[in-house]
Amino acid sequence: MSLQILTDRIRNIVGNDSGLDATVKFKTEEGVVFVDSTQVPNVVSNEDREADCNLEISTKNALQLMDGDLNPMTAFMMGKLKVKGDMGIAMKIAQTFGS
């Protein structure tokens, strides 16, 4: 259930054109959320595909990030968020979710 909530929240945040122009995968304990923003409209799904940037985070912490209750840099430094791949894309994601 939480994965579906996370998927819906990410879909609302990225909208039709997030401007990221990359693929991103959120890997959680419940499954994955894959964002393909290389096409318009952006596609958000639960497919486990290769991505330019992989973010490993618990569903709970991901929702806290989106609510503004957890700072992305703090989460990264505390090991609650692990980034694999393009760090520049990870920084853009932090800006997109923080707005």
Salt bridges, closest charged atoms under 4 A:
ASP8 OD1 - ARG11 NH1 3.20
ASP48 OD1 - LYS25 NZ 2.70
GLU56 OE2 - LYS84 NZ 3.14
ASP67 OD1 - ARG9 NH2 2.58
